[in-house]
Amino acid sequence: MSAAIQVRVIDDRTLIDRFKAGDREAFAAIYREHQAAVFRFAFHMTADTIAAGEVTQDVFLWLIHHPAAFDPGRGALASFLVGVARKFVQRRTRNARRWLPFDDAVPVAAVGPDLAGGIDAASLRKAIGRLPVRYREAIVLCDLEGRSYEEAAVVLGCAIGTIRSRLHRGRELLARKFQAKEKVS
């Protein structure tokens, strides 16, 4: 573990301990430090700023009620909070699918955007959003969020090799989507 990450884990541990003891400023410091990363992850996973804001709020409300759930021995607080956000995004996705009308139940990937103008950020974001969740999570964490394989493995609760294979497969699926669109145009 690098010195910067080790210092951050110690600071996180201290802040969580202070928060558990009733220090509201400690919670505010935790929120200021980690809110943006949680929001970015939720936004990349949902492609919706409102949903990402709600997930972020849910994560920190959950932390208020479960501060003892963070174990600094297992990793950094940032990774822990993104893992909590992942669970909230999964729950939101399950609940949204439960109430889809039959007309909207067609897989979004079957419709596909018109990419005649080449690959732009919006098209890439849409394509990432259409990946199966296991590949999307790995790409969001490692490629968009810049997390290491080790951090992503902690967040997703899997082996580093699994992260690498999901990244490889996810990137391959994205490349195929854009190659197929180029051939059509």
PyMOL commands that set and color helices and strands:
alter all, ss='L'
color gray80, all
select helices_A, chain A and resi 3-20+24-46+49-65+67-69+77-98+102-105+108-111+121-129+133-144+149-156+160-184
alter helices_A, ss='H'
color red, helices_A
deselect
rebuild
show_as cartoon
